């Protein structure tokens, strides 16, 4: 158990370091708000798990999560085996990948981070939550022929990750305009003005945004699978404490009534 906790802590620290690198690299694009209601939608979480396994688990591991934990979002062992178990043989196995660290470094320049706690590690007090970060990141890829991988990202400029979901979103180019720097009129800065769709994907913009909300909801859930249950229990605990406080107040008043 002690070693397992040390591994989780190491993964969290690595993700935090990567996040710091992303922000330091110049990613000043504002983060969109992740639709939190997807967190309590079982169908959304199941779709997010499907997207994660089919598109993310090829390179990114979730080495602290077991497939059988997906029972908590309403999936049976049979459904997990039939639809999600591609990189393993047993539902009790961890969500690991076969991609070696050497191959990852050769292909991407760095080993893709483990995603088990990625949503919890990316929060920023000024920009938003980790879910906001990932939700914006997955929707702001654009074609950039100047880069070897052919893609760039507004949230994480010059990211090593290509746009693995381009077939769903399609391709878009970012439109920038040169403007005077408001802090120094003598300088000119490149300001983002919007996206232009250059090739459609299999999903419309609204459908893709919803799919990314489902994926982020799953990543958020995976970082703390008991969080929905914890929130529900918290509501009941607060209600109990409110009722208990009322009863204690009346008992106290009744006890001291005759003494006064």
FIBASE-432572 format. One record per residue: residue number from 1; residue in three letters; x, y negated, z negated of N, C-alpha, C in turn. Coordinates in steps of 0.02 Angstrom, whole numbers. Each point is the difference from the previous one (the first is absolute). Example, Ala and Ser with C-alpha at 12.3 -4.5 7.8 and 13.67 -1.06 7.14 Angstrom:
<sites>
1  ALA  660  284  -390  -45  -59  0  45  -60  0
2  SER  -18  -53  36  42  -59  -3  -39  -55  -37
</sites>
This chain:
<sites>
1  UNK  42  60  0  -42  -60  0  44  -63  0
2  UNK  54  2  -40  44  -58  -4  32  -14  68
3  UNK  23  52  35  31  -9  65  -51  -25  51
4  UNK  -63  24  -5  -52  -21  46  -13  -76  -8
5  UNK  -1  -24  -62  -11  -71  -12  59  -41  27
6  UNK  60  26  -7  58  -35  25  -3  -6  76
7  UNK  -25  52  34  -7  -2  73  -51  -52  21
8  UNK  -56  -2  -36  -52  -50  16  27  -70  -9
9  UNK  37  -11  -56  29  -66  -13  50  -19  54
10  UNK  39  48  23  49  -13  52  -35  -20  65
11  UNK  -54  35  16  -38  -16  60  -31  -69  -4
12  UNK  -25  -18  -59  -31  -66  -10  53  -55  7
13  UNK  59  11  -28  53  -50  4  24  -9  72
14  UNK  2  56  37  21  -4  70  -51  -40  41
15  UNK  -64  13  -14  -52  -37  36  2  -74  -17
16  UNK  14  -16  -64  5  -69  -21  58  -35  35
17  UNK  55  36  6  58  -28  34  -14  -14  73
18  UNK  -37  46  32  -17  -9  70  -47  -59  9
19  UNK  -47  -7  -48  -46  -57  2  38  -66  -6
20  UNK  48  -3  -46  40  -60  -9  38  -17  64
21  UNK  25  53  33  35  -11  62  -46  -27  54
22  UNK  -62  23  1  -49  -24  48  -14  -74  -10
23  UNK  -10  -20  -61  -14  -70  -14  61  -44  14
24  UNK  59  26  -16  60  -38  12  15  -7  74
25  UNK  -25  48  40  13  -2  72  -38  -55  36
26  UNK  -45  -34  -36  -34  -56  31  -74  12  10
27  UNK  -29  52  -28  -70  15  9  -43  -47  -40
28  UNK  -14  -61  28  -40  -48  -37  -72  -2  24
29  UNK  -21  45  44  -68  0  25  -48  16  -57
30  UNK  -54  -38  -8  -46  12  -56  -33  69  6
31  UNK  -15  29  -57  -30  66  -2  -76  -5  -1
32  UNK  -33  41  41  -73  3  -1  -23  41  -60
33  UNK  -61  -13  -21  -28  35  -58  -26  70  21
34  UNK  25  50  -34  -23  68  11  -71  8  -27
35  UNK  -47  29  39  -69  9  -24  -3  53  -55
36  UNK  -2  -22  -63  5  45  -57  -57  50  -5
37  UNK  -57  -15  31  -56  47  -5  15  67  32
38  UNK  51  3  43  18  64  31  29  48  -51
39  UNK  24  -26  -56  30  42  -52  -49  48  -32
40  UNK  -64  -18  -1  -51  42  -33  -43  37  51
41  UNK  20  -2  63  -37  34  54  37  65  16
42  UNK  -31  56  -18  32  65  11  15  14  74
43  UNK  -47  -19  43  10  10  72  60  -40  25
44  UNK  8  -61  -26  56  -42  19  66  31  -24
45  UNK  2  25  -61  60  31  -27  18  63  40
46  UNK  -51  39  19  13  60  40  27  -17  69
47  UNK  -28  -52  31  25  -22  65  71  -27  -7
48  UNK  13  -36  -55  68  -25  -12  50  56  -9
49  UNK  -21  54  -34  44  58  -8  15  32  68
50  UNK  -50  3  42  9  29  68  48  -43  41
51  UNK  -8  -66  -3  46  -45  36  71  6  -27
52  UNK  6  6  -66  66  5  -31  36  63  23
53  UNK  -35  57  -3  32  63  19  17  2  74
54  UNK  -44  -27  42  10  4  72  51  -50  27
55  UNK  6  -57  -33  42  -53  29  59  -21  -44
56  UNK  -3  10  -65  53  -24  -44  45  57  -25
57  UNK  -30  58  -11  36  54  -33  52  33  45
58  UNK  3  -21  63  52  26  45  69  -25  -21
59  UNK  3  -61  -26  64  -30  -20  3  -17  -74
60  UNK  -56  -25  -27  -3  -21  -70  -27  57  -43
61  UNK  36  18  -51  -24  50  -48  -43  -33  -53
62  UNK  -37  42  -34  -35  -20  -62  16  55  -50
63  UNK  64  3  -17  28  58  -35  -24  9  -72
64  UNK  -39  -47  -26  -26  7  -68  -75  14  -1
65  UNK  -26  16  59  -71  15  7  -8  71  29
66  UNK  -46  38  -29  -15  67  26  -64  -2  41
67  UNK  -3  42  50  -59  3  44  -63  15  -40
68  UNK  6  43  -51  -61  20  -35  -29  -57  -42
69  UNK  37  -55  -9  -28  -57  -35  -54  -34  41
70  UNK  -2  16  65  -52  -29  44  -69  26  -17
71  UNK  -3  50  -44  -66  22  -25  -34  -58  -36
72  UNK  39  -45  -29  -28  -56  -38  -38  -49  44
73  UNK  12  2  66  -37  -45  45  -52  39  40
74  UNK  -18  59  -27  -57  37  28  17  52  52
75  UNK  63  16  11  19  50  50  8  68  -33
76  UNK  -22  52  35  9  68  -24  67  27  24
77  UNK  22  54  -30  63  32  22  -4  20  73
78  UNK  -58  24  22  -9  21  70  7  -60  47
79  UNK  -28  -57  -19  5  -60  41  72  -26  2
80  UNK  34  4  -56  70  -21  -2  43  44  45
81  UNK  -10  65  -4  39  46  41  -14  -9  74
82  UNK  -63  -10  18  -20  -4  70  20  -66  32
83  UNK  -5  -55  -37  7  -66  30  63  -39  -19
84  UNK  32  18  -56  54  -42  -25  65  37  -14
85  UNK  -1  65  -1  59  37  -20  41  20  61
86  UNK  40  -47  25  40  12  60  74  12  -16
87  UNK  23  -30  -55  71  4  -17  14  48  -57
88  UNK  -49  39  -20  8  45  -56  -46  61  9
89  UNK  6  48  -46  -40  61  5  -51  6  -56
90  UNK  11  -35  -55  -44  8  -58  -26  -68  -22
91  UNK  -62  0  -24  -31  -63  -22  33  -26  -64
92  UNK  37  42  -34  35  -22  -60  68  -30  13
93  UNK  21  -2  64  66  -27  17  0  -76  -2
94  UNK  61  -28  -8  9  -72  2  -3  -25  73
95  UNK  -17  -64  9  -4  -29  66  70  -23  22
96  UNK  40  47  21  68  -16  23  3  2  76
97  UNK  57  -21  28  10  0  72  63  39  16
98  UNK  4  24  62  59  38  21  55  -45  27
99  UNK  -14  -65  9  49  -47  26  58  -7  -50
100  UNK  60  15  23  58  -5  -44  22  -73  -7
101  UNK  36  -13  -54  25  -68  -12  48  -21  56
102  UNK  40  47  26  47  -16  54  -36  -20  64
103  UNK  -50  41  19  -38  -16  61  -37  -66  -8
104  UNK  -27  -12  -59  -36  -63  -12  46  -60  9
105  UNK  60  6  -26  49  -55  6  21  -10  72
106  UNK  9  55  36  20  -5  71  -55  -32  42
107  UNK  -62  18  -14  -56  -23  42  -25  -69  -20
108  UNK  -5  -13  -65  -30  -63  -24  48  -47  -34
109  UNK  61  22  -13  49  -42  -34  -3  6  -76
110  UNK  -53  32  -26  -8  10  -72  -53  54  -10
111  UNK  2  32  -57  -49  51  -15  -67  -32  -17
112  UNK  -55  19  32  -65  -29  -16  -17  12  -74
113  UNK  -26  -51  -34  -13  7  -73  -57  48  -14
114  UNK  3  31  -58  -56  42  -23  -59  -46  -14
115  UNK  -60  22  18  -59  -43  -4  -46  15  -59
116  UNK  20  44  -45  -44  19  -55  -22  -61  -40
117  UNK  45  -45  -16  -17  -58  -41  11  -65  37
118  UNK  -1  3  66  17  -59  40  -48  -58  -12
119  UNK  -65  16  -8  -50  -54  -9  9  -34  -68
120  UNK  24  36  -49  9  -29  -66  64  -41  -3
121  UNK  47  13  44  65  -33  -3  3  -65  39
122  UNK  -47  -13  43  5  -56  46  -35  -64  -22
123  UNK  -28  -1  -59  -37  -60  -21  48  -59  -9
124  UNK  -28  -60  11  38  -61  -8  -46  -52  -31
125  UNK  22  -32  -53  -43  -45  -38  -28  -56  43
126  UNK  38  -23  49  -22  -56  41  -38  23  63
127  UNK  19  57  27  -28  23  64  -61  44  -6
128  UNK  -1  43  -52  -56  45  -8  21  68  -26
129  UNK  -46  48  4  13  68  -24  38  40  52
130  UNK  25  59  -22  34  44  47  -47  24  54
131  UNK  -64  9  -17  -50  20  50  -8  -55  52
132  UNK  1  -64  -22  -5  -56  47  59  1  48
133  UNK  60  13  -27  61  2  41  -6  53  55
134  UNK  -16  61  -20  -2  54  49  -55  -10  51
135  UNK  -58  -24  -23  -57  -13  44  19  -51  54
136  UNK  37  -52  -19  22  -50  48  55  27  45
137  UNK  47  35  -31  57  28  37  -22  46  57
138  UNK  -48  44  -15  -21  49  50  -42  -32  57
139  UNK  -19  -63  -8  -40  -33  51  37  -56  37
140  UNK  65  -9  -17  37  -56  31  61  23  39
141  UNK  -2  61  26  52  21  47  -12  -33  68
142  UNK  53  -17  34  -7  -28  67  59  21  43
143  UNK  -10  -1  66  52  19  47  56  -51  0
144  UNK  62  25  -4  59  -43  1  54  37  39
145  UNK  6  -17  64  47  36  44  72  -14  -17
146  UNK  13  -50  -41  69  -15  -19  28  49  -51
147  UNK  -43  40  -29  21  49  -51  3  69  31
148  UNK  46  41  -26  11  67  28  -62  43  -5
149  UNK  -37  -7  -55  -60  42  -9  -61  -29  37
150  UNK  7  -62  26  -54  -29  39  -55  -33  -41
151  UNK  7  -1  -66  -52  -27  -44  30  -46  -52
152  UNK  -43  -45  -25  19  -43  -56  -62  -8  -44
153  UNK  9  -33  -57  -55  -6  -47  3  -68  -34
154  UNK  -58  -31  -8  -3  -67  -31  17  2  -74
155  UNK  -24  51  -35  10  4  -72  71  20  -17
156  UNK  28  46  39  68  24  -11  39  -8  65
157  UNK  25  -60  15  37  -11  63  58  48  7
158  UNK  8  26  61  55  45  18  -2  65  -39
159  UNK  -59  23  -17  -7  64  -34  25  57  44
160  UNK  28  51  -31  26  57  38  -56  46  23
161  UNK  -59  -8  -29  -56  44  16  -35  -23  64
162  UNK  -8  45  49  -40  -17  59  -74  3  -17
163  UNK  -42  -23  46  -72  0  -13  -28  69  17
164  UNK  -5  44  -50  -20  69  13  -75  6  13
165  UNK  -38  -52  -12  -72  2  11  -21  -43  60
166  UNK  47  -12  46  -15  -42  57  -54  30  45
167  UNK  -5  67  1  -51  31  42  -70  -16  -26
168  UNK  -6  -14  -65  -65  -18  -28  -13  -75  8
169  UNK  50  -41  -15  -9  -73  2  9  -28  70
170  UNK  41  33  41  20  -28  64  63  -42  -9
171  UNK  16  -40  49  59  -42  -2  -21  -74  0
172  UNK  38  -40  -38  -14  -71  -2  67  -37  -1
173  UNK  -1  -61  23  60  -42  -5  -15  -59  -45
174  UNK  51  -22  -35  -7  -57  -46  14  -64  37
175  UNK  -41  -51  -12  9  -65  31  29  -48  -52
176  UNK  57  -29  17  34  -47  -44  7  -68  36
177  UNK  3  -53  -39  10  -67  27  52  -36  -42
178  UNK  42  -38  34  51  -38  -35  -30  -65  -27
179  UNK  8  -11  -65  -26  -60  -33  53  -29  -47
180  UNK  -9  -63  -16  47  -31  -47  -10  29  -70
181  UNK  55  12  -32  -1  25  -69  -28  -55  -45
182  UNK  -57  13  -35  -29  -51  -44  47  -22  -57
183  UNK  47  43  -17  48  -16  -53  61  -38  25
184  UNK  12  6  67  57  -34  30  -17  -14  73
185  UNK  -26  -59  15  -21  -17  69  55  6  52
186  UNK  62  2  -22  55  6  48  7  72  26
187  UNK  -33  46  -33  4  71  19  -64  22  35
188  UNK  6  52  40  -57  30  35  -8  72  -23
189  UNK  -61  19  -18  -13  68  -22  -50  33  47
190  UNK  3  66  4  -46  39  40  -60  19  -43
191  UNK  -59  -21  20  -61  10  -39  -45  50  35
192  UNK  -23  50  -37  -45  51  28  -69  -31  13
193  UNK  -27  12  61  -65  -28  19  -54  53  9
194  UNK  19  62  8  -50  52  8  25  58  42
195  UNK  -44  49  11  17  58  41  -40  -1  65
196  UNK  31  28  52  -35  10  63  3  75  17
197  UNK  -58  30  9  -3  72  16  24  10  71
198  UNK  49  45  8  26  14  67  -19  68  26
199  UNK  -17  45  -46  -23  67  19  -48  25  -54
200  UNK  -60  21  18  -47  23  -51  19  68  -27
201  UNK  -20  12  -62  10  66  -30  -64  39  0
202  UNK  1  57  -33  -60  42  -2  -53  -27  -48
203  UNK  20  -49  -43  -47  -31  -47  -7  -74  15
204  UNK  -58  -28  -15  -9  -72  5  38  -33  -58
205  UNK  5  -66  1  35  -35  -54  -35  14  -67
206  UNK  -66  -4  -1  -37  11  -63  9  72  -24
207  UNK  -1  48  47  9  70  -19  70  13  -26
208  UNK  50  -31  32  69  9  -22  11  -30  -69
209  UNK  -27  -60  -11  6  -31  -66  -31  44  -54
210  UNK  -58  30  15  -33  44  -48  41  63  -13
211  UNK  30  27  54  43  59  -8  60  -16  -44
212  UNK  30  -59  9  57  -20  -42  -22  -11  -72
213  UNK  -61  -25  -10  -26  -7  -68  -6  68  -33
214  UNK  -21  51  39  -6  68  -27  69  28  -17
215  UNK  48  -11  45  68  24  -12  30  -32  -63
216  UNK  -9  -65  -7  27  -35  -58  -36  22  -64
217  UNK  -66  12  6  -37  25  -58  29  67  -24
218  UNK  16  43  48  30  65  -19  69  -10  -32
219  UNK  41  -44  28  67  -13  -28  -6  -29  -71
220  UNK  -49  -44  -9  -12  -28  -66  -23  54  -49
221  UNK  -44  42  22  -24  55  -42  56  49  -16
222  UNK  43  15  50  53  49  -9  50  -24  -54
223  UNK  10  -65  -5  46  -26  -50  -25  11  -71
224  UNK  -65  7  -9  -30  14  -65  -67  35  11
225  UNK  0  65  11  -62  36  17  -55  -6  -52
226  UNK  17  -14  -62  -51  -3  -52  -28  -71  -9
227  UNK  19  -47  43  -19  -69  -12  -75  -12  4
228  UNK  -35  33  48  -73  -10  4  -35  27  -61
229  UNK  24  59  -23  -29  29  -61  16  -44  -60
230  UNK  60  -28  -2  20  -44  -55  -44  -63  -3
231  UNK  -15  -27  59  -42  -60  2  -71  16  -24
232  UNK  -27  58  22  -67  19  -22  -2  11  -75
233  UNK  51  34  -26  2  12  -72  9  -66  -38
234  UNK  38  -46  29  10  -64  -32  -64  -39  -9
235  UNK  -45  4  49  -64  -34  -5  -41  29  -58
236  UNK  -1  67  -6  -37  31  -55  31  -16  -68
237  UNK  66  -3  -2  34  -17  -63  -18  -71  -21
238  UNK  -1  -47  47  -17  -69  -16  -72  -6  -23
239  UNK  -45  38  32  -70  0  -21  -7  27  -71
240  UNK  37  56  -14  -2  29  -67  25  -50  -52
241  UNK  55  -33  16  29  -48  -48  -48  -59  -12
242  UNK  -35  -21  53  -48  -55  -7  -57  20  -47
243  UNK  -27  61  11  -54  24  -43  24  10  -72
244  UNK  60  30  -7  28  12  -67  12  -66  -37
245  UNK  23  -51  37  12  -65  -31  -65  -30  -25
246  UNK  -54  7  39  -65  -26  -20  -25  35  -64
247  UNK  7  68  0  -22  38  -59  41  -18  -61
248  UNK  66  -6  8  45  -17  -56  -17  -70  -26
249  UNK  -16  -46  44  -17  -68  -21  -64  -1  -42
250  UNK  -51  38  22  -62  3  -37  8  36  -67
251  UNK  41  53  -1  13  36  -62  36  -46  -50
252  UNK  48  -37  26  36  -46  -43  -46  -53  -30
253  UNK  -45  -26  41  -47  -50  -24  -47  29  -52
254  UNK  -22  62  11  -46  33  -47  35  15  -66
255  UNK  63  20  3  38  18  -60  9  -60  -46
256  UNK  17  -58  30  16  -60  -39  -62  -43  -16
257  UNK  -57  20  25  -60  -41  -9  -17  -10  -74
258  UNK  -3  55  -39  -19  -5  -69  55  -30  -44
259  UNK  62  11  20  56  -26  -40  2  -76  3
260  UNK  -14  -27  58  0  -73  6  -56  -30  -41
</sites>
